[in-house]
Amino acid sequence: MAFRSGARRERSRRRRQLLGRLVMGTLAGAVLVGLGYASYQTGTELSRAHVRELERTVNALSDQLDTIRAEAARSRIDLTAAQQAMATLQKRYDADVPAGDLATIHAAIRQKLGQGVPAARLVQVVQDATPVRACDGRVTRRRFAIQQAGKGADETAALLDGLINVTASLPAGTSDAAHGTVTLVRTAWADEPLKLIGLPAKQDIVVNNLVLHLAVDSSDLAGYAAVTLSLCGKG
């Protein structure tokens, strides 16, 4: 009996141990499950928070992109307006500021006004101007000596009753008339003479509606030059 009683106690002890292990295992499993669930919930919340943060970032970037696009559109509009304004100013400039021949005429008129010539006189000259035609064959010729500079007075060839006077000289120590001759053309209506270098030399002189073609060349007589003046009248 004692042996059976001991055996029962041993079996009862083992059952308690087994039950204890089962209880401990169940508790451990429950704890693990709880920890896992808590971790899952925490991870889920973190993921949701991250997603919400990403959504806010995307929305902010979208707003910035919309702003940039709007500013770019305004800039294109401003650029187009500026280009149109520049084109308008350029047209006004081209219309108001003379160029080419008009610029040359404008500069000459300003110079004459600065010299005291009345505006009415300049207007009258412009109104009286007409086209010129080709030379009609009337030619005046004169031969005159080429003087060495510093050796006596220059010999003068007078044309158009003294309205035009031509002299020629060679600088001291120069004997090459073709390259060294200095021809001065003095007119009754200009303060400064025209200066031509070398032979032959040509110069057109315009007097109102008259064009005078002046040419100076070496004469067949050594030491002399020949001047030719061709007259061209109104067209």
Beta strands, then each sheet from edge to edge (+ up, - down):
strand 1: 139-145
strand 2: 147-148
strand 3: 157-159
strand 4: 164-170
strand 5: 182-187
strand 6: 194-197
strand 7: 201-207
strand 8: 210-218
strand 9: 224-232
sheet 1: 1+ 9- 8+ 7-
sheet 2: 2+ 4+ 3-
sheet 3: 2+ 4+ 5- 6+
end
